[in-house]
Amino acid sequence: MIIQPGIAKANMGASREDVTFEDHPLNPSPDSRWNTYFKDNEVLLQIDKDVRRLCPDISFFQMATEYPCLLILDPQNEFETLRKRVEQTTLKSQTVARNRSGVTNMSSPQKNASSPALNEYEVLPNGCEAHWEVVERILFIYAKLNPGIAYVQGMNEIVGPLYYTFATDPNSEWKEHAEADTFFCFTNLMAEIRDNFIKSLDDSQCGITYKMEKVYSTLKERDVELYLKLQEQNIRPQFFAFRWLTLLLSQEFLLPDVIRIWDSLFADDSRFDFLLLVCCAMLILIREQLLQGDFTVNMRLLQDYPITDVCLILQKATELQDCK
């Protein structure tokens, strides 16, 4: 799933079976392995762009892993890493983005001069792999195995805390298998939340729109005054709860706090019902500021949440859960 079809070595004068009359790099057939390879590059470019900036407040993902994929890094195999594949792809002169609608947008880097370059971070020496490269491989293989959803921006924020938890395990026997364990857990987690990333399901009962409205309906039951204030200012849950719910709050708090919140979420059998209560608790805890603020102030509060004490938030969510 990773290795380029034409990378196999032609030892002892043997012909390259990957380049044949029927299948070669210029073959436009949908069944061509080469055609698939080039299409995969579009997905890979978006993954690469996102994982390179994963958790920028810490240096962990830019550091070298103690357990790189030796099969790929072995110079005897002549396999290219995904990082090299990105650097060498014919699409490298363009910025590629795939949104939840499945639309692929491409733009010239000259129009995005402020966007970070591929070499924004120091390149590790040969034989080394950064943690973000491991995450990139996990997401790319997931996209290959799940073509119906492939990769959507934001999945990197879901896999990041999982990988960090496994890759920093004090037990080296566990840490060695961080990549495989992360892939397993990420796949299982996505099986539960993947509907959030599929736009065609937004308005269904399992879609993100229904869940955002559930946050407001829960708030209406618990604090009708605050609910009416947000309604009066036309502050819709799409303006803030979309990110809260889709990314499981991974963008609202620092990584250690995200892991603490996820501990509570995953320990709860109805974990994503509890997530709705956590979001509701986050609103109630800043109710005085929201009641006093105008539209601009309140939007800033909701999009840059001011409370950093996640234990206080979880305590409030538990109180709301006990009141049900």
C-alpha positions in Angstrom: 0.0 0.0 0.0 3.0 2.3 0.5 5.6 1.2 -2.0 5.7 2.7 -5.5 4.9 0.0 -8.1 8.0 0.8 -10.1 10.4 0.7 -7.1 11.2 -3.1 -7.3 14.7 -3.9 -8.1 15.6 -5.5 -11.4 18.4 -7.8 -10.3 20.3 -10.2 -12.5 18.8 -8.8 -15.7 15.2 -9.8 -14.7 12.4 -7.7 -16.2 10.5 -5.4 -14.0 7.1 -7.0 -13.5 5.7 -3.7 -12.2 6.2 -2.0 -15.5 4.5 -4.0 -18.3 2.9 -3.4 -21.6 -0.5 -3.6 -19.9 0.3 -1.5 -16.8 2.8 1.4 -16.8 3.1 5.0 -15.4 1.2 6.4 -18.4 -1.7 4.0 -18.2 -5.0 5.9 -17.6 -7.1 2.8 -16.8 -8.9 3.0 -13.4 -7.6 -0.5 -12.7 -4.0 0.5 -13.2 -1.8 0.2 -10.1 0.1 3.2 -11.4 -3.0 5.3 -11.9 -4.0 4.5 -8.3 -0.5 5.4 -7.1 -0.7 8.9 -8.7 -4.3 9.5 -7.3 -3.1 8.4 -3.9 -0.6 11.2 -4.0 -3.4 13.8 -3.7 -4.5 12.2 -0.4 -0.9 11.9 0.7 -0.1 15.5 0.1 -3.0 16.6 2.4 -2.0 14.2 5.1 1.6 15.3 4.9 0.6 18.9 5.2 -1.5 18.3 8.3 0.8 15.9 10.2 3.8 18.2 9.9 2.0 20.8 12.0 0.6 18.4 14.5 0.7 19.7 18.1 3.0 22.7 17.3 3.2 23.6 21.0 5.4 20.6 21.7 8.4 19.2 19.8 7.6 15.6 20.2 6.2 14.9 16.7 9.3 16.5 15.1 11.7 14.2 17.1 13.0 10.8 15.9 11.2 7.7 16.9 13.2 5.0 18.6 11.4 2.4 16.5 11.4 3.4 12.8 10.1 1.1 10.1 13.4 -0.6 9.3 12.0 -2.4 6.2 11.3 0.9 4.5 14.5 2.7 5.7 16.9 -0.2 4.7 18.9 1.2 1.8 19.2 -2.3 0.4 15.5 -2.3 -0.4 15.5 1.0 -2.3 12.0 1.7 -0.9 11.0 5.4 -0.7 9.5 6.8 2.4 6.3 8.7 2.2 8.2 11.8 3.0 10.4 11.2 -0.1 7.3 10.4 -2.1 5.8 13.7 -1.3 9.0 15.5 -2.2 9.3 13.8 -5.5 5.6 13.8 -6.6 4.7 15.7 -9.7 2.0 17.5 -7.6 4.6 19.0 -5.2 4.3 22.5 -6.8 0.7 22.7 -5.7 -1.2 22.8 -2.5 -3.9 20.1 -2.2 -6.8 20.1 0.2 -9.7 17.7 0.5 -12.6 19.0 2.5 -15.6 17.1 4.1 -17.5 17.4 0.8 -14.9 15.3 -0.9 -13.8 18.3 -3.1 -10.1 18.5 -3.9 -8.9 22.0 -4.1 -5.5 22.7 -5.7 -3.7 26.1 -5.7 -0.3 27.4 -6.6 2.2 28.0 -3.7 2.8 31.5 -5.2 -0.7 32.4 -4.0 0.0 31.0 -0.6 3.4 32.5 0.1 2.8 32.5 3.9 2.0 28.8 4.0 4.8 26.6 5.6 7.1 24.9 3.2 7.7 21.1 3.2 11.1 21.7 4.8 9.8 23.9 7.6 11.3 21.5 10.1 14.8 20.2 10.1 15.1 17.0 8.1 16.4 14.1 10.1 19.4 12.1 8.9 19.0 9.0 6.7 17.9 6.0 8.7 15.7 8.1 11.1 12.0 8.6 11.1 10.2 11.5 12.9 7.1 10.7 14.9 5.0 12.7 12.4 6.1 10.3 9.7 4.8 7.4 11.6 1.4 9.2 12.1 1.5 10.0 8.3 1.9 6.3 7.5 -1.0 5.4 9.9 -3.4 7.9 8.2 -2.3 7.0 4.7 -2.9 3.2 5.2 -6.2 4.0 6.9 -7.2 6.1 3.8 -6.2 3.2 1.5 -8.2 0.6 3.6 -11.3 2.9 3.8 -11.7 4.5 0.4 -15.3 5.5 1.2 -14.0 8.1 3.6 -10.3 8.1 2.8 -8.7 11.0 4.7 -10.5 14.2 5.8 -8.8 17.1 7.4 -9.0 16.8 11.2 -8.3 13.1 11.4 -4.7 14.0 12.2 -6.0 15.7 15.4 -7.7 12.4 16.4 -4.8 10.1 15.8 -2.2 12.5 17.4 -3.2 12.0 21.1 -3.5 8.2 20.6 -0.1 7.9 19.1 1.5 10.2 21.7 0.1 8.1 24.5 1.5 4.8 23.1 4.8 6.3 22.0 5.6 7.7 25.4 4.8 4.6 27.4 7.4 4.1 30.0 7.4 0.4 29.2 9.7 -0.1 26.2 8.0 -3.4 25.2 4.7 -1.5 24.8 6.3 1.6 23.2 7.9 -0.5 20.5 4.5 -1.3 19.1 3.1 2.2 19.3 2.4 2.4 15.5 0.4 -0.8 15.4 -1.5 -0.1 18.6 -2.3 3.4 17.4 -3.6 2.1 14.1 -5.8 -0.5 15.8 -7.3 2.1 18.3 -7.7 4.8 15.7 -9.5 2.4 13.4 -11.9 1.4 16.2 -12.4 4.9 17.3 -13.1 6.1 13.7 -15.7 3.2 13.4 -17.7 5.1 16.1 -17.1 8.7 15.0 -16.6 8.5 11.2 -20.1 9.8 10.5 -18.9 13.2 11.8 -16.6 13.3 8.8 -19.1 12.4 6.1 -21.0 15.4 4.9 -23.8 13.4 3.3 -24.8 12.2 6.7 -24.8 15.6 8.4 -28.5 15.9 8.7 -29.2 12.3 9.7 -29.7 11.1 13.2 -26.1 9.9 13.3 -24.7 13.1 11.7 -22.8 16.0 13.2 -25.7 18.5 12.8 -28.0 16.4 15.0 -25.3 16.2 17.7 -24.7 20.0 17.6 -28.4 20.6 18.0 -28.4 18.1 20.9 -25.8 20.3 22.7 -28.3 23.2 22.5 -31.3 21.1 23.5 -29.3 19.9 26.5 -28.3 23.4 27.4 -32.0 24.5 27.1 -32.9 21.9 29.7 -30.1 22.9 32.1 -29.9 26.7 31.6 -32.7 28.2 29.6 -31.5 31.8 30.2 -28.1 31.1 28.6 -29.8 29.2 25.8 -32.1 32.1 25.0 -29.2 34.5 25.1 -27.2 32.5 22.5 -30.4 32.2 20.4 -31.0 36.0 20.7 -27.5 36.7 19.4 -28.0 34.1 16.6 -24.9 32.2 17.8 -25.5 28.8 16.2 -23.8 25.6 17.5 -22.1 25.3 14.0 -20.0 28.3 14.9 -18.1 26.4 17.7 -19.6 23.0 18.6 -18.7 21.6 15.1 -15.0 21.6 16.0 -15.6 20.6 19.6 -17.5 17.5 18.6 -15.8 16.5 15.5 -12.3 16.7 16.9 -13.3 15.5 20.4 -12.0 18.8 21.9 -8.5 18.1 20.8 -8.1 21.7 19.5 -9.5 23.4 22.6 -6.9 22.3 25.2 -3.3 21.3 25.5 -2.4 17.7 24.8 -2.1 16.5 28.4 -5.5 18.0 29.1 -7.0 16.4 26.0 -5.7 13.0 27.1 -7.3 13.6 30.5 -10.7 14.4 28.9 -10.4 11.4 26.6 -9.8 9.2 29.6 -13.2 10.1 30.9 -14.9 9.9 27.5 -13.5 6.4 26.7 -14.2 5.1 30.2 -17.9 5.9 29.7 -20.1 3.3 27.9 -22.1 6.2 26.4 -18.9 8.1 25.7 -20.2 10.4 23.1 -23.4 11.3 25.1 -20.9 12.3 27.8 -19.1 14.4 25.2 -22.3 16.4 24.7 -22.5 17.0 28.4 -18.9 18.1 28.5 -19.7 20.7 25.8 -22.8 21.8 27.7 -20.7 22.1 30.9 -18.2 24.2 29.0 -21.0 26.7 28.1 -22.5 26.8 31.6 -19.1 27.4 33.2 -18.7 30.7 31.3 -22.4 31.6 31.5 -21.8 35.0 33.2 -19.3 36.1 30.6 -21.7 34.9 27.8 -24.7 36.7 29.3 -22.8 40.0 29.6 -21.0 39.8 26.2 -22.2 40.8 22.8 -22.0 38.7 19.6 -18.3 39.4 18.9 -17.1 38.9 22.5 -19.1 35.7 22.9 -17.8 34.3 19.6 -14.3 34.9 20.7 -15.0 33.1 24.0 -16.4 30.1 22.3 -13.7 29.8 19.6 -10.9 30.4 22.1 -12.2 28.8 25.2 -10.9 30.5 28.3 -11.0 27.8 31.0 -8.0 25.5 31.2 -9.0 23.5 34.2 -10.4 20.4 32.5 -11.1 18.7 35.9 -13.5 21.4 36.7 -15.2 20.9 33.3 -15.4 17.1 33.8 -16.8 17.6 37.3 -19.5 19.9 35.9 -20.3 17.4 33.1 -20.7 14.6 35.7 -23.1 16.8 37.7 -25.2 17.3 34.6 -25.1 13.5 33.9 -26.2 12.8 37.5 -29.2 15.2 37.1 -30.6 13.3 34.1 
